[in-house]
């Protein structure tokens, strides 16, 4: 995602993604059992310390086996949204790397036209799982759910301390973009907040 954020295109395939969380989180390959559940938890029985993100290997396995499975082509391509030609290939997911103010605006817009108030979800997972996989699964099912991501501590080491990801299934992004024309973004409240974003 950082490559696309810098205005470049990046492509991923299961043969080249070496991070287990990245491979699973991009929907390219499932987690392999036998080592990663120990690494995510206690570290017992492997030659390095465990991350202790889950209390036991059994809980780690439940997490690993519980993430969505999506229909996946050979590659996952990330590129800046303004370079995507939707007449050629419709995106699956739109991911924003945002500060708390912009995150708040996106979360408010995501719930703007809904009957329920739980459209934005925070689900434990690797950074790629939170930022890509859950939104891909929602796009596949045509669900409206958006996802907060990059709460994964291993991913947070690599990003700006003031940023989180906000991921939107593409069909929902189109709806939100239309709603942006007549919503709180035109109010005095947002004008006050937006001044500190300049």
C-alpha positions as CSV (number, residue, x, y, z in Angstrom):
1,X,0.0,0.0,0.0
2,X,2.8,2.4,0.7
3,X,4.0,2.0,-2.9
4,X,0.5,3.0,-4.2
5,X,0.4,5.9,-1.7
6,X,3.6,7.2,-3.3
7,X,2.0,7.2,-6.7
8,X,3.3,3.9,-8.1
9,X,1.8,0.5,-9.0
10,X,2.6,-2.7,-7.2
11,X,1.6,-6.3,-8.1
12,X,1.7,-9.3,-5.7
13,X,1.5,-13.0,-6.4
14,X,1.6,-16.0,-4.0
15,X,5.0,-17.1,-5.3
16,X,6.6,-13.7,-4.3
17,X,4.9,-12.8,-1.1
18,X,7.1,-14.1,1.7
19,X,5.1,-12.7,4.6
20,X,2.5,-15.3,5.9
21,X,0.2,-12.5,7.0
22,X,0.6,-10.7,3.7
23,X,-0.1,-13.8,1.6
24,X,-3.2,-14.6,3.6
25,X,-4.3,-11.0,3.9
26,X,-4.2,-10.4,0.2
27,X,-6.2,-13.5,-0.4
28,X,-3.3,-15.2,-2.3
29,X,-2.8,-18.2,-0.1
30,X,-4.0,-19.5,3.3
31,X,-1.9,-19.6,6.4
32,X,0.2,-22.8,6.6
33,X,-0.2,-24.7,9.9
34,X,2.7,-25.9,12.0
35,X,4.8,-22.8,12.6
36,X,2.9,-19.5,12.2
37,X,0.4,-20.3,15.0
38,X,3.4,-20.7,17.4
39,X,4.9,-17.5,16.1
40,X,1.7,-15.6,16.6
41,X,1.4,-16.8,20.1
42,X,3.9,-18.3,22.6
43,X,6.9,-19.0,20.3
44,X,7.1,-22.4,22.0
45,X,8.9,-25.0,19.8
46,X,10.2,-22.6,17.3
47,X,13.7,-21.0,17.1
48,X,12.5,-17.4,17.7
49,X,10.3,-15.5,20.1
50,X,6.6,-15.5,19.6
51,X,4.7,-12.2,18.9
52,X,2.2,-13.0,21.7
53,X,-0.7,-11.6,19.7
54,X,-2.7,-14.6,20.8
55,X,-2.5,-16.4,24.1
56,X,-2.1,-19.9,22.8
57,X,-1.3,-21.6,19.5
58,X,-4.9,-23.0,19.5
59,X,-6.3,-19.5,19.6
60,X,-4.0,-18.4,16.8
61,X,-5.1,-21.4,14.7
62,X,-8.8,-20.3,15.2
63,X,-7.9,-16.9,14.0
64,X,-5.9,-18.2,11.0
65,X,-8.7,-20.5,9.9
66,X,-11.4,-17.9,10.5
67,X,-10.4,-15.2,8.0
68,X,-12.4,-14.9,4.8
69,X,-11.6,-16.9,1.7
70,X,-12.1,-14.9,-1.5
71,X,-12.0,-15.9,-5.1
72,X,-8.6,-14.8,-6.2
73,X,-6.9,-14.2,-9.5
74,X,-3.2,-14.9,-9.8
75,X,-2.2,-11.3,-8.9
76,X,-3.3,-8.5,-6.6
77,X,-2.5,-5.1,-8.0
78,X,-2.4,-1.9,-6.0
79,X,-2.3,1.5,-7.7
80,X,-3.3,5.1,-7.0
81,X,-7.1,5.5,-7.5
82,X,-6.7,8.3,-10.0
83,X,-4.8,6.0,-12.3
84,X,-7.4,3.2,-12.3
85,X,-9.5,3.0,-15.5
86,X,-12.8,1.6,-14.3
87,X,-13.9,1.0,-17.9
88,X,-11.2,-1.6,-18.2
89,X,-11.1,-3.2,-14.7
90,X,-13.3,-2.2,-11.8
91,X,-11.4,-2.1,-8.5
92,X,-12.4,-4.4,-5.7
93,X,-11.3,-2.2,-2.8
94,X,-10.3,1.4,-2.1
95,X,-7.9,1.8,0.8
96,X,-7.1,5.2,2.3
97,X,-4.2,5.7,4.7
98,X,-5.5,8.5,6.9
99,X,-5.1,10.5,10.1
100,X,-7.8,10.5,12.8
101,X,-9.7,13.5,11.4
102,X,-10.0,12.0,7.9
103,X,-10.7,8.6,9.4
104,X,-13.6,10.2,11.4
105,X,-15.0,11.8,8.2
106,X,-14.9,8.5,6.3
107,X,-16.5,6.6,9.2
108,X,-19.2,9.2,9.4
109,X,-19.8,9.1,5.6
110,X,-19.9,5.3,5.7
111,X,-22.8,5.4,8.1
112,X,-24.5,8.4,6.5
113,X,-27.2,6.5,4.6
114,X,-27.6,3.4,6.7
115,X,-30.2,2.0,9.1
116,X,-27.6,0.3,11.3
117,X,-24.6,2.0,12.9
118,X,-22.0,-0.7,12.6
119,X,-20.9,-0.3,9.0
120,X,-17.3,0.4,10.0
121,X,-15.6,-2.6,11.6
122,X,-12.4,-3.2,13.4
123,X,-11.4,-6.9,13.3
124,X,-8.2,-8.3,14.6
125,X,-5.7,-9.4,12.0
126,X,-2.5,-8.8,10.1
127,X,-2.3,-5.4,8.5
128,X,-3.1,-6.8,5.0
129,X,-6.0,-8.8,6.4
130,X,-7.5,-5.7,8.0
131,X,-6.8,-3.4,5.1
132,X,-7.5,-5.7,2.1
133,X,-9.0,-9.1,2.7
134,X,-12.0,-8.1,4.8
135,X,-13.0,-5.4,2.3
136,X,-12.5,-7.9,-0.6
137,X,-14.8,-10.3,1.1
138,X,-17.4,-7.5,1.5
139,X,-17.1,-6.6,-2.1
140,X,-17.5,-10.2,-3.2
141,X,-20.7,-10.4,-1.1
142,X,-21.9,-6.9,-2.0
143,X,-21.9,-6.0,1.7
144,X,-21.6,-2.3,2.7
145,X,-18.9,-2.9,5.4
146,X,-15.8,-0.7,5.7
147,X,-12.8,-1.6,7.8
148,X,-10.4,0.1,10.1
149,X,-6.9,-1.3,9.7
150,X,-3.3,-1.1,10.5
151,X,-3.8,-1.8,14.2
152,X,-1.5,-4.8,13.7
153,X,1.5,-3.9,15.8
154,X,3.9,-5.6,13.3
155,X,2.5,-3.3,10.5
156,X,2.4,-0.2,12.7
157,X,6.2,-0.4,13.0
158,X,6.3,0.4,9.2
159,X,3.8,3.3,9.0
160,X,3.3,6.8,10.2
161,X,2.2,6.8,13.8
162,X,-0.7,9.1,13.0
163,X,-2.2,6.9,10.3
164,X,-4.7,4.0,10.1
165,X,-6.1,2.4,7.0
166,X,-9.8,2.8,6.0
167,X,-10.8,0.2,3.5
168,X,-14.0,0.4,1.4
169,X,-15.5,-2.3,-1.0
170,X,-15.6,-0.5,-4.4
171,X,-19.4,-0.7,-4.8
172,X,-19.8,1.0,-1.4
173,X,-17.1,3.6,-2.3
174,X,-19.2,4.7,-5.4
175,X,-22.2,5.2,-3.1
176,X,-20.2,7.1,-0.6
177,X,-18.7,9.3,-3.3
178,X,-22.2,10.3,-4.4
179,X,-23.3,11.0,-0.8
180,X,-20.3,13.3,-0.3
181,X,-22.0,15.9,-2.4
182,X,-24.7,16.7,0.2
183,X,-23.6,15.7,3.7
184,X,-21.6,17.0,6.7
185,X,-18.7,17.8,4.4
186,X,-20.5,21.0,3.6
187,X,-21.1,22.1,7.2
188,X,-19.3,24.5,9.4
189,X,-18.2,21.7,11.7
190,X,-16.2,20.1,8.9
191,X,-14.9,23.4,7.8
192,X,-13.4,23.9,11.2
193,X,-11.8,20.5,11.2
194,X,-10.6,20.7,7.6
195,X,-8.6,23.9,8.4
196,X,-6.3,21.9,10.6
197,X,-5.7,19.4,7.7
198,X,-4.1,22.0,5.4
